[in-house]
Amino acid sequence: MKKPAFVFAFLLSFGAVPEIRAQVALPAQFANWAKTNCVTKPAAYLYAEAGDKAGASSCQYVNAGKELHVWAERFRDPSAAYQVYTSELKSGMLPSFVGNNAAVDKNRLWMLTGSLVLGVDPQDLASEADLRALINLLDGHADRTPLPEIRSYLPENGLIQGTQRYALGPDGYASAVKSLGRPEFATLAPELSIGPKSAADAEVMLGAYNNGKGGQEVLLLALYPTPQLAEQQLHHLKPILESKPEFRGTTVERDASMLSLVLSPSSPDLAARLRKGINYETAITWNEPSTTLTDPTWFQVLKTVFFGAAAICVFAAIGGMIYGVFRLVMKRLFPGKVFDRSANVELLQLGLNSKEINPDDFY
């Protein structure tokens, strides 16, 4: 009986035990809704990439003969949850006032809150106050980790709401391009180096745009940790896009740490117009402002010396004149009291010769 505990402790000391994630505990009641029966749904492959290993909690709630289905799943962090949230968005979904990242259609509420993704079906049976009460009871909804910044780089003009897709791994990327009608680009996942297991660790954001011709353009943004990695991927992608017919018309451009691709655009002008609307600005300072210290010329050194010596001479002459005038005035006004006081002057004599010292000689 002690052996499994010993093995667990041994593995734990070396960090060998896999992360244990508990399912989201849905409350027994929220507002006037009471929980009845629940089932456990295993994590799908896309959800497993986002860090969920425990599966989803799915429960039924009843209120006055009405039945509501609530689904909730916790992921590694809000960025991973954001990948799952965008993967289930549908074109035509409208924003909901229940939260900042919430979308609704006729029957379903689909919401991201912290590291949780929540689904309510049918959503029209519950009020906004009921849904907020449910969210506040869920553990993990208040994760303050910021969502990925790349989501704000997509242009707003012409964006088809519900087509935003975020991917932090190859599975999320493959699901995104397929849902946007560009399945042939799924093979580019290794070339873009998406995910923490890749060399460049890129994250990707996609969105579909009305092209005014009855179709849509798909913009792909790939963000890398440094501009150097982005430049490396740029040189890697260009020959691949040019050599394969299924990528015809697709070009790649770099702006600092981000690459932008318009997947199989209907025209180069539309691709350029989409790129122009990207909300991504960078400011790189190559050289900081500095000052240059140089030695003065010999002419400047000599000029400074002469002017300095002349100033000292002028100051000495003026000082001597002032002292002389002062001395003469004192001798006239106070004769023998300030200067020429021979009776009050005593001098020490060394006796080096026989001549007597006359104090008057000093005046």
C-alpha positions as a Markdown table, in Angstrom:
| # | Residue | x | y | z |
|---|---|---|---|---|
| 1 | Met | 0.0 | 0.0 | 0.0 |
| 2 | Lys | 2.9 | 2.3 | 0.6 |
| 3 | Lys | 4.7 | 1.7 | -2.7 |
| 4 | Pro | 2.4 | 4.0 | -4.9 |
| 5 | Ala | 2.7 | 6.8 | -2.4 |
| 6 | Phe | 6.5 | 6.4 | -2.4 |
| 7 | Val | 6.7 | 6.3 | -6.2 |
| 8 | Phe | 4.5 | 9.4 | -6.4 |
| 9 | Ala | 6.7 | 11.3 | -3.9 |
| 10 | Phe | 9.9 | 10.2 | -5.8 |
| 11 | Leu | 8.5 | 11.4 | -9.1 |
| 12 | Leu | 7.3 | 14.6 | -7.5 |
| 13 | Ser | 10.8 | 15.4 | -6.2 |
| 14 | Phe | 12.1 | 15.3 | -9.8 |
| 15 | Gly | 9.2 | 17.2 | -11.3 |
| 16 | Ala | 8.1 | 14.1 | -13.3 |
| 17 | Val | 4.4 | 14.1 | -12.3 |
| 18 | Pro | 2.2 | 15.7 | -15.0 |
| 19 | Glu | 0.1 | 18.7 | -14.2 |
| 20 | Ile | -3.2 | 17.7 | -12.6 |
| 21 | Arg | -6.1 | 20.0 | -13.7 |
| 22 | Ala | -9.5 | 19.7 | -12.1 |
| 23 | Gln | -12.7 | 20.2 | -14.0 |
| 24 | Val | -14.6 | 23.5 | -13.5 |
| 25 | Ala | -17.0 | 23.1 | -10.6 |
| 26 | Leu | -20.3 | 24.4 | -11.8 |
| 27 | Pro | -22.4 | 25.8 | -8.9 |
| 28 | Ala | -25.4 | 23.9 | -7.5 |
| 29 | Gln | -27.5 | 27.0 | -8.1 |
| 30 | Phe | -27.3 | 30.5 | -9.6 |
| 31 | Ala | -30.0 | 33.1 | -9.4 |
| 32 | Asn | -33.2 | 31.0 | -9.7 |
| 33 | Trp | -31.6 | 28.2 | -11.7 |
| 34 | Ala | -30.9 | 24.8 | -10.0 |
| 35 | Lys | -28.5 | 22.2 | -11.2 |
| 36 | Thr | -29.9 | 18.8 | -12.1 |
| 37 | Asn | -27.7 | 16.3 | -13.9 |
| 38 | Cys | -24.1 | 16.7 | -15.2 |
| 39 | Val | -21.9 | 14.8 | -17.6 |
| 40 | Thr | -18.1 | 14.9 | -18.3 |
| 41 | Lys | -16.9 | 15.6 | -21.8 |
| 42 | Pro | -13.3 | 14.7 | -22.6 |
| 43 | Ala | -11.0 | 17.5 | -24.0 |
| 44 | Ala | -10.9 | 17.7 | -27.8 |
| 45 | Tyr | -7.5 | 17.8 | -29.5 |
| 46 | Leu | -7.6 | 21.6 | -29.9 |
| 47 | Tyr | -8.5 | 22.1 | -26.3 |
| 48 | Ala | -5.7 | 19.8 | -25.2 |
| 49 | Glu | -3.3 | 22.1 | -27.0 |
| 50 | Ala | -4.6 | 25.0 | -25.0 |
| 51 | Gly | -3.6 | 23.2 | -21.8 |
| 52 | Asp | -6.8 | 21.4 | -20.7 |
| 53 | Lys | -6.4 | 17.8 | -19.6 |
| 54 | Ala | -9.5 | 17.4 | -17.4 |
| 55 | Gly | -12.2 | 17.9 | -19.9 |
| 56 | Ala | -15.3 | 20.1 | -19.7 |
| 57 | Ser | -18.1 | 20.3 | -17.2 |
| 58 | Ser | -21.5 | 20.1 | -18.7 |
| 59 | Cys | -24.7 | 20.5 | -16.6 |
| 60 | Gln | -28.4 | 21.0 | -17.0 |
| 61 | Tyr | -30.2 | 23.8 | -15.0 |
| 62 | Val | -33.9 | 24.2 | -14.5 |
| 63 | Asn | -36.1 | 27.1 | -13.5 |
| 64 | Ala | -39.9 | 27.2 | -13.6 |
| 65 | Gly | -40.1 | 24.4 | -16.2 |
| 66 | Lys | -37.4 | 25.9 | -18.4 |
| 67 | Glu | -34.2 | 24.0 | -19.0 |
| 68 | Leu | -30.7 | 25.5 | -19.6 |
| 69 | His | -27.5 | 23.8 | -20.7 |
| 70 | Val | -24.2 | 25.2 | -19.3 |
| 71 | Trp | -20.8 | 24.1 | -20.5 |
| 72 | Ala | -17.5 | 25.4 | -19.0 |
| 73 | Glu | -13.9 | 24.5 | -19.4 |
| 74 | Arg | -10.7 | 25.9 | -17.8 |
| 75 | Phe | -7.4 | 26.3 | -19.8 |
| 76 | Arg | -3.8 | 27.0 | -19.1 |
| 77 | Asp | -4.1 | 30.8 | -19.2 |
| 78 | Pro | -6.3 | 33.5 | -20.8 |
| 79 | Ser | -4.3 | 33.4 | -24.1 |
| 80 | Ala | -4.9 | 29.6 | -24.4 |
| 81 | Ala | -8.6 | 30.1 | -23.6 |
| 82 | Tyr | -8.7 | 32.9 | -26.2 |
| 83 | Gln | -7.7 | 30.4 | -28.9 |
| 84 | Val | -10.5 | 28.1 | -27.9 |
| 85 | Tyr | -13.0 | 31.0 | -27.7 |
| 86 | Thr | -12.2 | 32.3 | -31.2 |
| 87 | Ser | -12.3 | 28.8 | -32.7 |
| 88 | Glu | -16.0 | 28.5 | -32.0 |
| 89 | Leu | -17.0 | 32.0 | -33.1 |
| 90 | Lys | -19.4 | 32.0 | -36.1 |
| 91 | Ser | -20.0 | 34.7 | -38.7 |
| 92 | Gly | -23.0 | 36.8 | -37.7 |
| 93 | Met | -22.6 | 36.5 | -34.0 |
| 94 | Leu | -23.2 | 39.7 | -32.1 |
| 95 | Pro | -21.4 | 41.1 | -29.0 |
| 96 | Ser | -23.2 | 40.5 | -25.7 |
| 97 | Phe | -23.4 | 42.9 | -22.7 |
| 98 | Val | -22.7 | 40.0 | -20.3 |
| 99 | Gly | -18.9 | 40.5 | -20.7 |
| 100 | Asn | -16.1 | 42.0 | -22.8 |
| 101 | Asn | -15.5 | 38.9 | -24.8 |
| 102 | Ala | -18.9 | 37.4 | -25.3 |
| 103 | Ala | -20.8 | 36.6 | -28.4 |
| 104 | Val | -24.4 | 35.5 | -29.0 |
| 105 | Asp | -26.5 | 34.1 | -31.8 |
| 106 | Lys | -30.1 | 33.0 | -31.8 |
| 107 | Asn | -29.6 | 30.1 | -29.3 |
| 108 | Arg | -26.1 | 30.3 | -27.8 |
| 109 | Leu | -24.0 | 32.4 | -25.6 |
| 110 | Trp | -20.2 | 31.9 | -26.1 |
| 111 | Met | -18.0 | 33.7 | -23.6 |
| 112 | Leu | -14.4 | 34.1 | -22.5 |
| 113 | Thr | -13.8 | 35.1 | -18.9 |
| 114 | Gly | -10.3 | 34.9 | -17.5 |
| 115 | Ser | -9.0 | 31.4 | -18.2 |
| 116 | Leu | -12.5 | 29.9 | -18.6 |
| 117 | Val | -14.6 | 29.4 | -21.7 |
| 118 | Leu | -18.3 | 29.2 | -21.1 |
| 119 | Gly | -21.2 | 28.2 | -23.3 |
| 120 | Val | -24.9 | 28.6 | -22.5 |
| 121 | Asp | -27.7 | 27.1 | -24.6 |
| 122 | Pro | -30.3 | 28.4 | -25.2 |
| 123 | Gln | -29.1 | 31.7 | -23.9 |
| 124 | Asp | -32.4 | 33.6 | -24.4 |
| 125 | Leu | -34.0 | 31.7 | -21.4 |
| 126 | Ala | -31.6 | 33.4 | -18.9 |
| 127 | Ser | -31.4 | 37.1 | -18.2 |
| 128 | Glu | -28.2 | 39.1 | -18.2 |
| 129 | Ala | -28.3 | 39.3 | -14.4 |
| 130 | Asp | -28.7 | 35.5 | -14.2 |
| 131 | Leu | -25.7 | 35.0 | -16.5 |
| 132 | Arg | -23.5 | 37.5 | -14.5 |
| 133 | Ala | -24.4 | 35.7 | -11.3 |
| 134 | Leu | -23.3 | 32.4 | -12.9 |
| 135 | Ile | -20.0 | 33.9 | -14.0 |
| 136 | Asn | -19.2 | 35.4 | -10.6 |
| 137 | Leu | -19.6 | 31.9 | -9.0 |
| 138 | Leu | -17.0 | 30.3 | -11.3 |
| 139 | Asp | -13.5 | 29.7 | -10.0 |
| 140 | Gly | -10.9 | 31.1 | -12.5 |
| 141 | His | -13.1 | 33.7 | -14.2 |
| 142 | Ala | -11.1 | 36.6 | -12.7 |
| 143 | Asp | -7.7 | 35.7 | -14.1 |
| 144 | Arg | -6.0 | 39.1 | -14.7 |
| 145 | Thr | -3.4 | 37.9 | -17.2 |
| 146 | Pro | -3.8 | 40.2 | -20.3 |
| 147 | Leu | -5.1 | 38.7 | -23.5 |
| 148 | Pro | -2.6 | 38.6 | -26.5 |
| 149 | Glu | -2.0 | 42.1 | -28.0 |
| 150 | Ile | -2.0 | 40.7 | -31.5 |
| 151 | Arg | -5.8 | 40.6 | -31.4 |
| 152 | Ser | -5.9 | 44.4 | -31.6 |
| 153 | Tyr | -3.7 | 44.5 | -34.7 |
| 154 | Leu | -6.4 | 43.4 | -37.1 |
| 155 | Pro | -7.9 | 46.2 | -39.2 |
| 156 | Glu | -11.5 | 47.1 | -38.2 |
| 157 | Asn | -12.6 | 48.3 | -41.6 |
| 158 | Gly | -14.4 | 45.5 | -43.5 |
| 159 | Leu | -13.8 | 42.9 | -40.8 |
| 160 | Ile | -16.5 | 40.2 | -40.7 |
| 161 | Gln | -17.4 | 39.8 | -37.0 |
| 162 | Gly | -17.1 | 36.3 | -35.8 |
| 163 | Thr | -14.2 | 35.4 | -38.1 |
| 164 | Gln | -11.4 | 36.4 | -35.8 |
| 165 | Arg | -9.2 | 33.4 | -35.1 |
| 166 | Tyr | -6.2 | 33.3 | -32.7 |
| 167 | Ala | -3.7 | 30.4 | -32.7 |
| 168 | Leu | -0.8 | 29.7 | -30.4 |
| 169 | Gly | -0.1 | 26.2 | -31.7 |
| 170 | Pro | -0.3 | 24.2 | -35.0 |
| 171 | Asp | -3.7 | 22.6 | -34.1 |
| 172 | Gly | -5.3 | 26.0 | -33.5 |
| 173 | Tyr | -3.8 | 27.4 | -36.7 |
| 174 | Ala | -5.0 | 24.4 | -38.8 |
| 175 | Ser | -8.5 | 24.8 | -37.4 |
| 176 | Ala | -8.5 | 28.5 | -38.1 |
| 177 | Val | -7.5 | 28.4 | -41.8 |
| 178 | Lys | -10.0 | 25.6 | -42.4 |
| 179 | Ser | -12.9 | 27.5 | -40.8 |
| 180 | Leu | -12.0 | 30.6 | -42.9 |
| 181 | Gly | -12.1 | 28.7 | -46.2 |
| 182 | Arg | -8.3 | 28.4 | -46.7 |
| 183 | Pro | -7.6 | 24.7 | -45.9 |
| 184 | Glu | -4.6 | 24.5 | -48.3 |
| 185 | Phe | -2.7 | 26.9 | -46.0 |
| 186 | Ala | -2.8 | 24.4 | -43.1 |
| 187 | Thr | 0.5 | 22.9 | -44.3 |
| 188 | Leu | 2.2 | 26.3 | -43.5 |
| 189 | Ala | 2.1 | 25.7 | -39.7 |
| 190 | Pro | 5.7 | 24.3 | -39.5 |
| 191 | Glu | 6.9 | 27.0 | -41.9 |
| 192 | Leu | 5.5 | 29.8 | -39.7 |
| 193 | Ser | 7.0 | 28.2 | -36.6 |
| 194 | Ile | 3.8 | 28.5 | -34.5 |
| 195 | Gly | 3.8 | 27.5 | -30.8 |
| 196 | Pro | 6.3 | 27.1 | -27.9 |
| 197 | Lys | 7.6 | 23.9 | -29.3 |
| 198 | Ser | 8.8 | 25.5 | -32.5 |
| 199 | Ala | 12.1 | 27.3 | -33.1 |
| 200 | Ala | 10.5 | 30.8 | -33.3 |
| 201 | Asp | 7.5 | 30.5 | -31.0 |
| 202 | Ala | 5.1 | 32.6 | -33.1 |
| 203 | Glu | 1.5 | 33.4 | -32.3 |
| 204 | Val | -1.0 | 34.0 | -35.2 |
| 205 | Met | -4.2 | 36.1 | -35.6 |
| 206 | Leu | -6.5 | 35.7 | -38.6 |
| 207 | Gly | -9.6 | 37.5 | -39.8 |
| 208 | Ala | -11.9 | 37.6 | -42.9 |
| 209 | Tyr | -12.8 | 40.8 | -44.7 |
| 210 | Asn | -15.5 | 41.7 | -47.3 |
| 211 | Asn | -13.8 | 42.4 | -50.6 |
| 212 | Gly | -16.8 | 44.1 | -52.2 |
| 213 | Lys | -17.0 | 41.4 | -54.9 |
| 214 | Gly | -19.2 | 39.0 | -53.0 |
| 215 | Gly | -16.2 | 37.2 | -51.5 |
| 216 | Gln | -13.8 | 37.6 | -48.7 |
| 217 | Glu | -10.1 | 38.1 | -48.1 |
| 218 | Val | -8.3 | 36.4 | -45.2 |
| 219 | Leu | -5.5 | 38.3 | -43.4 |
| 220 | Leu | -3.0 | 36.4 | -41.4 |
| 221 | Leu | -0.7 | 38.1 | -38.8 |
| 222 | Ala | 2.2 | 36.2 | -37.3 |
| 223 | Leu | 4.0 | 37.8 | -34.3 |
| 224 | Tyr | 7.5 | 36.7 | -33.3 |
| 225 | Pro | 9.5 | 37.5 | -30.2 |
| 226 | Thr | 12.2 | 39.6 | -32.0 |
| 227 | Pro | 12.6 | 41.3 | -35.4 |
| 228 | Gln | 15.5 | 39.0 | -36.1 |
| 229 | Leu | 13.3 | 35.9 | -35.9 |
| 230 | Ala | 10.7 | 37.6 | -38.0 |
| 231 | Glu | 13.3 | 38.4 | -40.7 |
| 232 | Gln | 14.5 | 34.8 | -40.7 |
| 233 | Gln | 11.0 | 33.5 | -41.2 |
| 234 | Leu | 10.4 | 36.0 | -44.0 |
| 235 | His | 13.3 | 34.6 | -46.0 |
| 236 | His | 12.1 | 31.1 | -45.3 |
| 237 | Leu | 8.5 | 31.7 | -46.4 |
| 238 | Lys | 9.1 | 33.7 | -49.6 |
| 239 | Pro | 10.4 | 30.8 | -51.7 |
| 240 | Ile | 7.8 | 28.4 | -50.4 |
| 241 | Leu | 4.9 | 30.8 | -51.3 |
| 242 | Glu | 6.4 | 31.4 | -54.8 |
| 243 | Ser | 7.0 | 27.8 | -55.6 |
| 244 | Lys | 3.6 | 26.2 | -54.8 |
| 245 | Pro | 0.6 | 26.8 | -57.0 |
| 246 | Glu | -1.9 | 26.5 | -54.1 |
| 247 | Phe | -0.4 | 29.7 | -52.6 |
| 248 | Arg | -0.6 | 31.7 | -55.8 |
| 249 | Gly | -0.8 | 35.4 | -55.3 |
| 250 | Thr | 0.1 | 35.2 | -51.6 |
| 251 | Thr | 2.9 | 37.5 | -50.5 |
| 252 | Val | 4.5 | 38.1 | -47.1 |
| 253 | Glu | 5.8 | 41.3 | -45.7 |
| 254 | Arg | 7.6 | 42.2 | -42.4 |
| 255 | Asp | 7.0 | 45.1 | -40.1 |
| 256 | Ala | 9.4 | 44.9 | -37.1 |
| 257 | Ser | 8.5 | 41.6 | -35.3 |
| 258 | Met | 5.4 | 40.8 | -37.3 |
| 259 | Leu | 4.7 | 39.1 | -40.7 |
| 260 | Ser | 1.5 | 39.8 | -42.6 |
| 261 | Leu | 0.0 | 37.5 | -45.3 |
| 262 | Val | -3.2 | 37.9 | -47.3 |
| 263 | Leu | -4.1 | 34.3 | -48.2 |
| 264 | Ser | -4.8 | 33.9 | -51.9 |
| 265 | Pro | -6.1 | 37.5 | -52.4 |
| 266 | Ser | -8.4 | 38.3 | -55.3 |
| 267 | Ser | -6.1 | 41.2 | -56.3 |
| 268 | Pro | -2.8 | 42.7 | -55.2 |
| 269 | Asp | -4.6 | 46.1 | -54.6 |
| 270 | Leu | -6.9 | 44.6 | -52.0 |
| 271 | Ala | -4.0 | 42.9 | -50.3 |
| 272 | Ala | -2.1 | 46.2 | -50.1 |
| 273 | Arg | -5.3 | 47.9 | -48.8 |
| 274 | Leu | -5.7 | 45.4 | -46.0 |
| 275 | Arg | -2.0 | 45.7 | -45.0 |
| 276 | Lys | -2.3 | 49.5 | -44.8 |
| 277 | Gly | -5.1 | 49.2 | -42.2 |
| 278 | Ile | -3.1 | 47.0 | -39.8 |
| 279 | Asn | -3.0 | 48.6 | -36.3 |
| 280 | Tyr | 0.7 | 47.8 | -35.6 |
| 281 | Glu | 3.2 | 50.5 | -34.9 |
| 282 | Thr | 6.8 | 50.2 | -33.7 |
| 283 | Ala | 9.4 | 52.7 | -32.7 |
| 284 | Ile | 13.0 | 51.4 | -32.8 |
| 285 | Thr | 15.9 | 53.7 | -31.7 |
| 286 | Trp | 19.2 | 52.6 | -33.3 |
| 287 | Asn | 21.4 | 55.3 | -31.8 |
| 288 | Glu | 20.8 | 57.2 | -28.6 |
| 289 | Pro | 21.4 | 61.0 | -28.7 |
| 290 | Ser | 25.0 | 61.8 | -27.6 |
| 291 | Thr | 27.5 | 64.7 | -27.4 |
| 292 | Thr | 31.0 | 64.8 | -28.8 |
| 293 | Leu | 33.8 | 66.2 | -26.7 |
| 294 | Thr | 36.7 | 67.6 | -28.7 |
| 295 | Asp | 40.0 | 69.4 | -27.7 |
| 296 | Pro | 40.2 | 73.1 | -28.4 |
| 297 | Thr | 42.7 | 74.4 | -31.1 |
| 298 | Trp | 46.0 | 75.9 | -30.2 |
| 299 | Phe | 44.8 | 79.3 | -31.2 |
| 300 | Gln | 41.9 | 79.1 | -28.7 |
| 301 | Val | 44.3 | 77.9 | -26.0 |
| 302 | Leu | 46.7 | 80.8 | -26.5 |
| 303 | Lys | 43.9 | 83.4 | -26.8 |
| 304 | Thr | 42.4 | 82.2 | -23.5 |
| 305 | Val | 45.9 | 82.3 | -21.8 |
| 306 | Phe | 46.6 | 85.9 | -23.0 |
| 307 | Phe | 43.1 | 87.2 | -22.1 |
| 308 | Gly | 43.4 | 85.6 | -18.7 |
| 309 | Ala | 46.9 | 87.1 | -18.0 |
| 310 | Ala | 45.7 | 90.5 | -19.2 |
| 311 | Ala | 42.7 | 90.3 | -16.9 |
| 312 | Ile | 44.9 | 89.5 | -13.9 |
| 313 | Cys | 47.3 | 92.4 | -14.7 |
| 314 | Val | 44.4 | 94.8 | -15.0 |
| 315 | Phe | 42.9 | 93.6 | -11.7 |
| 316 | Ala | 46.3 | 93.9 | -10.0 |
| 317 | Ala | 46.9 | 97.5 | -11.3 |
| 318 | Ile | 43.4 | 98.6 | -10.2 |
| 319 | Gly | 43.9 | 97.1 | -6.9 |
| 320 | Gly | 47.3 | 98.7 | -6.4 |
| 321 | Met | 45.9 | 102.1 | -7.4 |
| 322 | Ile | 43.0 | 101.8 | -4.9 |
| 323 | Tyr | 45.4 | 100.8 | -2.1 |
| 324 | Gly | 47.7 | 103.7 | -2.9 |
| 325 | Val | 44.9 | 106.3 | -2.9 |
| 326 | Phe | 43.6 | 104.8 | 0.4 |
| 327 | Arg | 47.1 | 105.0 | 2.0 |
| 328 | Leu | 47.6 | 108.6 | 1.0 |
| 329 | Val | 44.1 | 109.6 | 2.3 |
| 330 | Met | 44.8 | 107.9 | 5.6 |
| 331 | Lys | 48.2 | 109.6 | 6.0 |
| 332 | Arg | 46.6 | 113.0 | 5.5 |
| 333 | Leu | 43.6 | 112.5 | 7.7 |
| 334 | Phe | 45.3 | 110.5 | 10.4 |
| 335 | Pro | 49.0 | 111.2 | 10.3 |
| 336 | Gly | 51.1 | 108.8 | 12.3 |
| 337 | Lys | 48.0 | 106.9 | 13.5 |
| 338 | Val | 47.4 | 104.4 | 10.8 |
| 339 | Phe | 50.7 | 104.3 | 8.9 |
| 340 | Asp | 54.2 | 105.5 | 9.8 |
| 341 | Arg | 53.8 | 104.5 | 13.4 |
| 342 | Ser | 57.5 | 104.2 | 14.2 |
| 343 | Ala | 57.0 | 104.5 | 18.0 |
| 344 | Asn | 54.8 | 101.4 | 18.1 |
| 345 | Val | 56.8 | 99.2 | 15.8 |
| 346 | Glu | 59.2 | 96.7 | 17.3 |
| 347 | Leu | 61.3 | 94.4 | 15.1 |
| 348 | Leu | 63.2 | 91.2 | 16.0 |
| 349 | Gln | 66.9 | 91.4 | 15.2 |
| 350 | Leu | 69.1 | 88.4 | 14.3 |
| 351 | Gly | 72.3 | 90.4 | 15.0 |
| 352 | Leu | 74.0 | 89.4 | 11.7 |
| 353 | Asn | 75.7 | 92.8 | 11.5 |
| 354 | Ser | 76.5 | 95.7 | 13.8 |
| 355 | Lys | 74.1 | 98.2 | 12.0 |
| 356 | Glu | 71.2 | 99.2 | 14.1 |
| 357 | Ile | 67.8 | 98.9 | 12.6 |
| 358 | Asn | 65.8 | 102.1 | 12.2 |
| 359 | Pro | 62.1 | 101.4 | 12.1 |
| 360 | Asp | 61.6 | 104.5 | 10.0 |
| 361 | Asp | 63.5 | 102.8 | 7.2 |
| 362 | Phe | 60.3 | 100.6 | 6.6 |
| 363 | Tyr | 58.1 | 103.6 | 5.9 |
